Amino acid sequence: MTFTTAAASEMRERIGAITGKAIAKELTISTFHSFSLQLCHSHGEKYVALNLIQIFTLICPQSAD
């Protein structure tokens, strides 16, 4: 995990060079914002199942890249 999209891309390239691109694609390499958004989306249905509203809102879509 990193703070910038550029750093995440570089990290993905470096890991791909060491392990191979197929393995690198299976790893979660992202920014903090992107990872957090993925986490919220993947668990959002649990709020609905518990009759709670989804408690996350994406304020700035560009920050999720």
Helices and strands as residue ranges (DSSP letters): H 5-19, H 21-26, H 32-49, G 61-64
